[in-house]
Amino acid sequence: MSDDIGSFKPLDPGRVNAIDPIELRYWCSELKCTEGELREAIAKVGEHVAELRQALASLPRRR
């Protein structure tokens, strides 16, 4: 699989697969966050994209 995330689509668009590095990069791009921020949010709220969006939106730098 290519490292180009431009054409990448996750198998489950409602959940982040934190094990797949390409999927992590895809979601970091989609959610406009760093990998560290995404991993921290996953640890707090789980892998569901809707909850991750909320958690990431509440970060101080995002206001």
Distance bins in CASP14 RR format, pairs under 12 A and 6 or more apart:
PFRMAT RR
TARGET T0000
AUTHOR 0000-0000-0000
RMODE 2
METHOD distances of the structure
MODEL  1
1 7 0 0 0 0 0 1 0 0 0 0 0
1 8 0 0 0 0 1 0 0 0 0 0 0
1 20 0 0 0 0 1 0 0 0 0 0 0
1 21 0 0 0 0 0 1 0 0 0 0 0
1 22 1 0 0 1 0 0 0 0 0 0 0
1 23 0 0 0 0 0 1 0 0 0 0 0
1 26 0 0 0 0 0 1 0 0 0 0 0
2 8 0 0 0 0 1 0 0 0 0 0 0
2 22 0 0 0 0 1 0 0 0 0 0 0
2 25 0 0 0 0 0 1 0 0 0 0 0
3 20 0 0 0 0 0 1 0 0 0 0 0
3 21 0 0 0 0 1 0 0 0 0 0 0
3 22 1 0 0 1 0 0 0 0 0 0 0
3 23 0 0 0 0 0 1 0 0 0 0 0
3 24 0 0 0 0 0 1 0 0 0 0 0
3 25 0 0 0 0 1 0 0 0 0 0 0
3 26 0 0 0 0 0 1 0 0 0 0 0
4 22 0 0 0 0 1 0 0 0 0 0 0
4 25 0 0 0 0 1 0 0 0 0 0 0
4 26 0 0 0 0 0 1 0 0 0 0 0
4 29 0 0 0 0 0 1 0 0 0 0 0
5 20 0 0 0 0 0 1 0 0 0 0 0
5 21 0 0 0 0 0 1 0 0 0 0 0
5 22 1 0 0 1 0 0 0 0 0 0 0
5 23 0 0 0 0 1 0 0 0 0 0 0
5 24 0 0 0 0 1 0 0 0 0 0 0
5 25 1 0 1 0 0 0 0 0 0 0 0
5 26 1 0 1 0 0 0 0 0 0 0 0
5 27 0 0 0 0 1 0 0 0 0 0 0
5 28 0 0 0 0 1 0 0 0 0 0 0
5 29 1 0 0 1 0 0 0 0 0 0 0
5 30 0 0 0 0 1 0 0 0 0 0 0
6 22 0 0 0 0 0 1 0 0 0 0 0
6 25 0 0 0 0 1 0 0 0 0 0 0
6 26 0 0 0 0 1 0 0 0 0 0 0
6 29 0 0 0 0 1 0 0 0 0 0 0
6 30 0 0 0 0 0 1 0 0 0 0 0
7 22 0 0 0 0 0 1 0 0 0 0 0
7 26 0 0 0 0 0 1 0 0 0 0 0
8 17 0 0 0 0 0 1 0 0 0 0 0
8 20 0 0 0 0 1 0 0 0 0 0 0
8 21 0 0 0 0 0 1 0 0 0 0 0
8 22 1 0 0 1 0 0 0 0 0 0 0
8 23 1 0 0 1 0 0 0 0 0 0 0
8 24 0 0 0 0 0 1 0 0 0 0 0
8 25 0 0 0 0 1 0 0 0 0 0 0
8 26 1 0 1 0 0 0 0 0 0 0 0
8 27 0 0 0 0 0 1 0 0 0 0 0
8 28 0 0 0 0 0 1 0 0 0 0 0
8 29 0 0 0 0 1 0 0 0 0 0 0
8 30 0 0 0 0 0 1 0 0 0 0 0
9 22 0 0 0 0 0 1 0 0 0 0 0
9 23 0 0 0 0 1 0 0 0 0 0 0
9 26 0 0 0 0 1 0 0 0 0 0 0
9 27 0 0 0 0 0 1 0 0 0 0 0
9 30 0 0 0 0 0 1 0 0 0 0 0
10 16 1 0 0 1 0 0 0 0 0 0 0
10 17 1 0 0 1 0 0 0 0 0 0 0
10 18 0 0 0 0 0 1 0 0 0 0 0
10 20 0 0 0 0 1 0 0 0 0 0 0
10 22 0 0 0 0 1 0 0 0 0 0 0
10 23 1 0 1 0 0 0 0 0 0 0 0
10 24 0 0 0 0 0 1 0 0 0 0 0
10 25 0 0 0 0 0 1 0 0 0 0 0
10 26 1 0 0 1 0 0 0 0 0 0 0
10 27 1 0 0 1 0 0 0 0 0 0 0
10 29 0 0 0 0 0 1 0 0 0 0 0
10 30 0 0 0 0 1 0 0 0 0 0 0
10 47 0 0 0 0 0 1 0 0 0 0 0
10 49 0 0 0 0 1 0 0 0 0 0 0
11 17 1 0 0 1 0 0 0 0 0 0 0
11 20 0 0 0 0 1 0 0 0 0 0 0
11 22 0 0 0 0 0 1 0 0 0 0 0
11 23 0 0 0 0 1 0 0 0 0 0 0
11 26 0 0 0 0 0 1 0 0 0 0 0
12 20 0 0 0 0 0 1 0 0 0 0 0
12 23 0 0 0 0 1 0 0 0 0 0 0
12 27 0 0 0 0 0 1 0 0 0 0 0
12 47 0 0 0 0 1 0 0 0 0 0 0
12 48 0 0 0 0 1 0 0 0 0 0 0
12 49 0 0 0 0 1 0 0 0 0 0 0
13 23 0 0 0 0 0 1 0 0 0 0 0
13 26 0 0 0 0 0 1 0 0 0 0 0
13 27 0 0 0 0 0 1 0 0 0 0 0
13 30 0 0 0 0 1 0 0 0 0 0 0
13 47 0 0 0 0 0 1 0 0 0 0 0
13 48 0 0 0 0 0 1 0 0 0 0 0
13 49 1 0 0 1 0 0 0 0 0 0 0
13 50 0 0 0 0 0 1 0 0 0 0 0
14 23 0 0 0 0 0 1 0 0 0 0 0
14 27 0 0 0 0 1 0 0 0 0 0 0
14 30 0 0 0 0 0 1 0 0 0 0 0
14 31 0 0 0 0 0 1 0 0 0 0 0
14 46 0 0 0 0 0 1 0 0 0 0 0
14 47 0 0 0 0 1 0 0 0 0 0 0
14 48 1 0 0 1 0 0 0 0 0 0 0
14 49 1 0 1 0 0 0 0 0 0 0 0
14 50 1 0 0 1 0 0 0 0 0 0 0
14 51 0 0 0 0 0 1 0 0 0 0 0
14 52 0 0 0 0 1 0 0 0 0 0 0
14 53 0 0 0 0 0 1 0 0 0 0 0
15 23 0 0 0 0 1 0 0 0 0 0 0
15 27 0 0 0 0 1 0 0 0 0 0 0
15 42 0 0 0 0 0 1 0 0 0 0 0
15 45 0 0 0 0 0 1 0 0 0 0 0
15 46 0 0 0 0 1 0 0 0 0 0 0
15 47 1 0 1 0 0 0 0 0 0 0 0
15 48 1 0 1 0 0 0 0 0 0 0 0
15 49 1 0 0 1 0 0 0 0 0 0 0
15 50 0 0 0 0 1 0 0 0 0 0 0
15 51 0 0 0 0 0 1 0 0 0 0 0
15 52 0 0 0 0 1 0 0 0 0 0 0
16 22 0 0 0 0 0 1 0 0 0 0 0
16 23 1 0 0 1 0 0 0 0 0 0 0
16 24 1 0 0 1 0 0 0 0 0 0 0
16 25 0 0 0 0 0 1 0 0 0 0 0
16 26 0 0 0 0 1 0 0 0 0 0 0
16 27 1 0 1 0 0 0 0 0 0 0 0
16 28 0 0 0 0 1 0 0 0 0 0 0
16 30 0 0 0 0 1 0 0 0 0 0 0
16 31 0 0 0 0 1 0 0 0 0 0 0
16 33 0 0 0 0 0 1 0 0 0 0 0
16 35 0 0 0 0 0 1 0 0 0 0 0
16 38 1 0 0 1 0 0 0 0 0 0 0
16 39 0 0 0 0 1 0 0 0 0 0 0
16 41 0 0 0 0 1 0 0 0 0 0 0
16 42 1 0 0 1 0 0 0 0 0 0 0
16 43 0 0 0 0 0 1 0 0 0 0 0
16 45 0 0 0 0 0 1 0 0 0 0 0
16 46 0 0 0 0 1 0 0 0 0 0 0
16 47 1 0 1 0 0 0 0 0 0 0 0
16 48 0 0 0 0 1 0 0 0 0 0 0
16 49 1 0 0 1 0 0 0 0 0 0 0
16 50 0 0 0 0 0 1 0 0 0 0 0
16 51 0 0 0 0 0 1 0 0 0 0 0
16 52 1 0 0 1 0 0 0 0 0 0 0
16 53 0 0 0 0 0 1 0 0 0 0 0
16 55 0 0 0 0 0 1 0 0 0 0 0
16 56 0 0 0 0 0 1 0 0 0 0 0
17 23 1 0 1 0 0 0 0 0 0 0 0
17 24 1 0 0 1 0 0 0 0 0 0 0
17 25 0 0 0 0 0 1 0 0 0 0 0
17 26 0 0 0 0 1 0 0 0 0 0 0
17 27 0 0 0 0 1 0 0 0 0 0 0
17 38 0 0 0 0 0 1 0 0 0 0 0
17 42 0 0 0 0 0 1 0 0 0 0 0
17 46 0 0 0 0 0 1 0 0 0 0 0
17 47 1 0 0 1 0 0 0 0 0 0 0
17 48 0 0 0 0 0 1 0 0 0 0 0
17 49 0 0 0 0 0 1 0 0 0 0 0
18 24 1 0 0 1 0 0 0 0 0 0 0
18 25 0 0 0 0 0 1 0 0 0 0 0
18 26 0 0 0 0 0 1 0 0 0 0 0
18 27 0 0 0 0 1 0 0 0 0 0 0
18 28 0 0 0 0 0 1 0 0 0 0 0
18 35 0 0 0 0 1 0 0 0 0 0 0
18 36 0 0 0 0 0 1 0 0 0 0 0
18 38 1 0 0 1 0 0 0 0 0 0 0
18 39 1 0 0 1 0 0 0 0 0 0 0
18 40 0 0 0 0 0 1 0 0 0 0 0
18 41 0 0 0 0 0 1 0 0 0 0 0
18 42 1 0 1 0 0 0 0 0 0 0 0
18 43 0 0 0 0 1 0 0 0 0 0 0
18 46 0 0 0 0 1 0 0 0 0 0 0
18 47 1 0 0 1 0 0 0 0 0 0 0
18 52 0 0 0 0 0 1 0 0 0 0 0
19 39 0 0 0 0 0 1 0 0 0 0 0
19 42 0 0 0 0 0 1 0 0 0 0 0
19 47 0 0 0 0 0 1 0 0 0 0 0
20 26 0 0 0 0 1 0 0 0 0 0 0
20 27 0 0 0 0 1 0 0 0 0 0 0
20 47 0 0 0 0 0 1 0 0 0 0 0
21 27 0 0 0 0 0 1 0 0 0 0 0
21 28 0 0 0 0 0 1 0 0 0 0 0
21 35 0 0 0 0 1 0 0 0 0 0 0
21 38 0 0 0 0 0 1 0 0 0 0 0
21 39 0 0 0 0 0 1 0 0 0 0 0
22 28 0 0 0 0 0 1 0 0 0 0 0
22 29 0 0 0 0 0 1 0 0 0 0 0
22 35 0 0 0 0 0 1 0 0 0 0 0
23 29 0 0 0 0 0 1 0 0 0 0 0
23 30 0 0 0 0 0 1 0 0 0 0 0
23 31 0 0 0 0 0 1 0 0 0 0 0
23 35 0 0 0 0 0 1 0 0 0 0 0
23 38 0 0 0 0 0 1 0 0 0 0 0
23 42 0 0 0 0 0 1 0 0 0 0 0
23 47 0 0 0 0 0 1 0 0 0 0 0
23 49 0 0 0 0 0 1 0 0 0 0 0
24 30 0 0 0 0 0 1 0 0 0 0 0
24 31 0 0 0 0 0 1 0 0 0 0 0
24 33 0 0 0 0 0 1 0 0 0 0 0
24 34 0 0 0 0 0 1 0 0 0 0 0
24 35 1 0 1 0 0 0 0 0 0 0 0
24 36 0 0 0 0 1 0 0 0 0 0 0
24 37 0 0 0 0 0 1 0 0 0 0 0
24 38 1 0 0 1 0 0 0 0 0 0 0
24 39 0 0 0 0 1 0 0 0 0 0 0
24 41 0 0 0 0 0 1 0 0 0 0 0
24 42 0 0 0 0 1 0 0 0 0 0 0
24 47 0 0 0 0 0 1 0 0 0 0 0
24 52 0 0 0 0 0 1 0 0 0 0 0
25 31 0 0 0 0 0 1 0 0 0 0 0
25 33 0 0 0 0 0 1 0 0 0 0 0
25 34 0 0 0 0 0 1 0 0 0 0 0
25 35 1 0 0 1 0 0 0 0 0 0 0
25 36 0 0 0 0 0 1 0 0 0 0 0
25 38 0 0 0 0 1 0 0 0 0 0 0
26 33 0 0 0 0 0 1 0 0 0 0 0
26 35 0 0 0 0 0 1 0 0 0 0 0
26 38 0 0 0 0 0 1 0 0 0 0 0
26 49 0 0 0 0 0 1 0 0 0 0 0
27 33 0 0 0 0 1 0 0 0 0 0 0
27 34 0 0 0 0 0 1 0 0 0 0 0
27 35 0 0 0 0 1 0 0 0 0 0 0
27 36 0 0 0 0 0 1 0 0 0 0 0
27 37 0 0 0 0 0 1 0 0 0 0 0
27 38 1 0 0 1 0 0 0 0 0 0 0
27 39 0 0 0 0 0 1 0 0 0 0 0
27 41 0 0 0 0 0 1 0 0 0 0 0
27 42 0 0 0 0 1 0 0 0 0 0 0
27 47 0 0 0 0 1 0 0 0 0 0 0
27 48 0 0 0 0 0 1 0 0 0 0 0
27 49 1 0 0 1 0 0 0 0 0 0 0
27 52 1 0 0 1 0 0 0 0 0 0 0
27 53 0 0 0 0 0 1 0 0 0 0 0
27 56 0 0 0 0 0 1 0 0 0 0 0
28 34 1 0 0 1 0 0 0 0 0 0 0
28 35 1 0 1 0 0 0 0 0 0 0 0
28 36 0 0 0 0 1 0 0 0 0 0 0
28 37 0 0 0 0 1 0 0 0 0 0 0
28 38 1 0 1 0 0 0 0 0 0 0 0
28 39 0 0 0 0 1 0 0 0 0 0 0
28 41 0 0 0 0 0 1 0 0 0 0 0
28 42 0 0 0 0 0 1 0 0 0 0 0
28 52 0 0 0 0 0 1 0 0 0 0 0
28 56 0 0 0 0 0 1 0 0 0 0 0
29 35 0 0 0 0 0 1 0 0 0 0 0
29 38 0 0 0 0 0 1 0 0 0 0 0
30 38 0 0 0 0 1 0 0 0 0 0 0
30 49 0 0 0 0 1 0 0 0 0 0 0
30 52 0 0 0 0 1 0 0 0 0 0 0
30 53 0 0 0 0 1 0 0 0 0 0 0
30 56 0 0 0 0 0 1 0 0 0 0 0
31 37 0 0 0 0 1 0 0 0 0 0 0
31 38 1 0 0 1 0 0 0 0 0 0 0
31 39 0 0 0 0 0 1 0 0 0 0 0
31 41 0 0 0 0 1 0 0 0 0 0 0
31 42 0 0 0 0 0 1 0 0 0 0 0
31 49 1 0 0 1 0 0 0 0 0 0 0
31 50 0 0 0 0 0 1 0 0 0 0 0
31 51 0 0 0 0 0 1 0 0 0 0 0
31 52 1 0 0 1 0 0 0 0 0 0 0
31 53 1 0 0 1 0 0 0 0 0 0 0
31 54 0 0 0 0 0 1 0 0 0 0 0
31 55 0 0 0 0 1 0 0 0 0 0 0
31 56 1 0 1 0 0 0 0 0 0 0 0
31 57 0 0 0 0 1 0 0 0 0 0 0
31 59 0 0 0 0 0 1 0 0 0 0 0
31 62 0 0 0 0 0 1 0 0 0 0 0
32 38 0 0 0 0 0 1 0 0 0 0 0
32 52 0 0 0 0 0 1 0 0 0 0 0
32 53 0 0 0 0 0 1 0 0 0 0 0
32 56 1 0 0 1 0 0 0 0 0 0 0
32 57 0 0 0 0 1 0 0 0 0 0 0
32 59 0 0 0 0 0 1 0 0 0 0 0
32 61 0 0 0 0 0 1 0 0 0 0 0
32 62 0 0 0 0 1 0 0 0 0 0 0
33 39 0 0 0 0 1 0 0 0 0 0 0
33 40 0 0 0 0 1 0 0 0 0 0 0
33 41 1 0 0 1 0 0 0 0 0 0 0
33 42 0 0 0 0 0 1 0 0 0 0 0
33 52 0 0 0 0 1 0 0 0 0 0 0
33 53 0 0 0 0 1 0 0 0 0 0 0
33 55 0 0 0 0 1 0 0 0 0 0 0
33 56 1 0 1 0 0 0 0 0 0 0 0
33 57 0 0 0 0 1 0 0 0 0 0 0
33 58 0 0 0 0 0 1 0 0 0 0 0
33 59 1 0 0 1 0 0 0 0 0 0 0
33 61 0 0 0 0 1 0 0 0 0 0 0
33 62 0 0 0 0 1 0 0 0 0 0 0
34 40 0 0 0 0 1 0 0 0 0 0 0
34 41 0 0 0 0 0 1 0 0 0 0 0
34 56 0 0 0 0 1 0 0 0 0 0 0
34 59 0 0 0 0 0 1 0 0 0 0 0
34 61 0 0 0 0 0 1 0 0 0 0 0
34 62 0 0 0 0 0 1 0 0 0 0 0
35 41 0 0 0 0 0 1 0 0 0 0 0
35 42 0 0 0 0 0 1 0 0 0 0 0
36 42 0 0 0 0 1 0 0 0 0 0 0
36 43 0 0 0 0 1 0 0 0 0 0 0
36 56 0 0 0 0 0 1 0 0 0 0 0
36 59 0 0 0 0 0 1 0 0 0 0 0
37 43 0 0 0 0 0 1 0 0 0 0 0
37 44 0 0 0 0 0 1 0 0 0 0 0
37 52 0 0 0 0 1 0 0 0 0 0 0
37 55 0 0 0 0 1 0 0 0 0 0 0
37 56 1 0 0 1 0 0 0 0 0 0 0
37 57 0 0 0 0 0 1 0 0 0 0 0
37 58 0 0 0 0 0 1 0 0 0 0 0
37 59 1 0 0 1 0 0 0 0 0 0 0
37 60 0 0 0 0 0 1 0 0 0 0 0
37 61 0 0 0 0 1 0 0 0 0 0 0
37 62 0 0 0 0 1 0 0 0 0 0 0
38 44 0 0 0 0 0 1 0 0 0 0 0
38 45 0 0 0 0 0 1 0 0 0 0 0
38 46 0 0 0 0 0 1 0 0 0 0 0
38 47 0 0 0 0 0 1 0 0 0 0 0
38 49 0 0 0 0 0 1 0 0 0 0 0
38 52 1 0 0 1 0 0 0 0 0 0 0
38 53 0 0 0 0 0 1 0 0 0 0 0
38 55 0 0 0 0 1 0 0 0 0 0 0
38 56 1 0 0 1 0 0 0 0 0 0 0
38 59 0 0 0 0 0 1 0 0 0 0 0
39 45 0 0 0 0 0 1 0 0 0 0 0
39 46 0 0 0 0 0 1 0 0 0 0 0
39 47 0 0 0 0 0 1 0 0 0 0 0
39 52 0 0 0 0 0 1 0 0 0 0 0
39 55 0 0 0 0 0 1 0 0 0 0 0
39 56 0 0 0 0 0 1 0 0 0 0 0
40 46 0 0 0 0 0 1 0 0 0 0 0
40 52 0 0 0 0 0 1 0 0 0 0 0
40 55 0 0 0 0 1 0 0 0 0 0 0
40 56 0 0 0 0 1 0 0 0 0 0 0
40 58 0 0 0 0 0 1 0 0 0 0 0
40 59 0 0 0 0 1 0 0 0 0 0 0
41 47 0 0 0 0 1 0 0 0 0 0 0
41 48 0 0 0 0 0 1 0 0 0 0 0
41 49 0 0 0 0 0 1 0 0 0 0 0
41 50 0 0 0 0 0 1 0 0 0 0 0
41 51 0 0 0 0 1 0 0 0 0 0 0
41 52 1 0 1 0 0 0 0 0 0 0 0
41 53 0 0 0 0 1 0 0 0 0 0 0
41 54 0 0 0 0 1 0 0 0 0 0 0
41 55 1 0 1 0 0 0 0 0 0 0 0
41 56 1 0 1 0 0 0 0 0 0 0 0
41 57 0 0 0 0 1 0 0 0 0 0 0
41 58 0 0 0 0 1 0 0 0 0 0 0
41 59 0 0 0 0 1 0 0 0 0 0 0
41 62 0 0 0 0 0 1 0 0 0 0 0
42 48 0 0 0 0 1 0 0 0 0 0 0
42 49 0 0 0 0 0 1 0 0 0 0 0
42 51 0 0 0 0 1 0 0 0 0 0 0
42 52 1 0 0 1 0 0 0 0 0 0 0
42 55 0 0 0 0 1 0 0 0 0 0 0
42 56 0 0 0 0 0 1 0 0 0 0 0
43 52 0 0 0 0 0 1 0 0 0 0 0
43 55 0 0 0 0 1 0 0 0 0 0 0
44 51 0 0 0 0 1 0 0 0 0 0 0
44 52 0 0 0 0 1 0 0 0 0 0 0
44 54 0 0 0 0 0 1 0 0 0 0 0
44 55 1 0 1 0 0 0 0 0 0 0 0
44 56 0 0 0 0 0 1 0 0 0 0 0
44 58 0 0 0 0 0 1 0 0 0 0 0
44 59 0 0 0 0 0 1 0 0 0 0 0
45 51 1 0 1 0 0 0 0 0 0 0 0
45 52 1 0 0 1 0 0 0 0 0 0 0
45 53 0 0 0 0 1 0 0 0 0 0 0
45 54 1 0 0 1 0 0 0 0 0 0 0
45 55 1 0 1 0 0 0 0 0 0 0 0
45 56 0 0 0 0 1 0 0 0 0 0 0
45 57 0 0 0 0 0 1 0 0 0 0 0
45 58 0 0 0 0 0 1 0 0 0 0 0
46 52 1 0 0 1 0 0 0 0 0 0 0
46 54 0 0 0 0 0 1 0 0 0 0 0
46 55 0 0 0 0 1 0 0 0 0 0 0
47 55 0 0 0 0 0 1 0 0 0 0 0
48 54 0 0 0 0 1 0 0 0 0 0 0
48 55 0 0 0 0 0 1 0 0 0 0 0
49 55 0 0 0 0 0 1 0 0 0 0 0
49 56 0 0 0 0 0 1 0 0 0 0 0
50 56 0 0 0 0 0 1 0 0 0 0 0
50 57 0 0 0 0 0 1 0 0 0 0 0
51 57 0 0 0 0 0 1 0 0 0 0 0
51 58 0 0 0 0 0 1 0 0 0 0 0
52 58 0 0 0 0 0 1 0 0 0 0 0
52 59 0 0 0 0 0 1 0 0 0 0 0
53 59 0 0 0 0 0 1 0 0 0 0 0
53 62 0 0 0 0 0 1 0 0 0 0 0
54 62 0 0 0 0 0 1 0 0 0 0 0
55 62 0 0 0 0 0 1 0 0 0 0 0
56 62 1 0 0 1 0 0 0 0 0 0 0
56 63 0 0 0 0 0 1 0 0 0 0 0
57 63 0 0 0 0 1 0 0 0 0 0 0
END
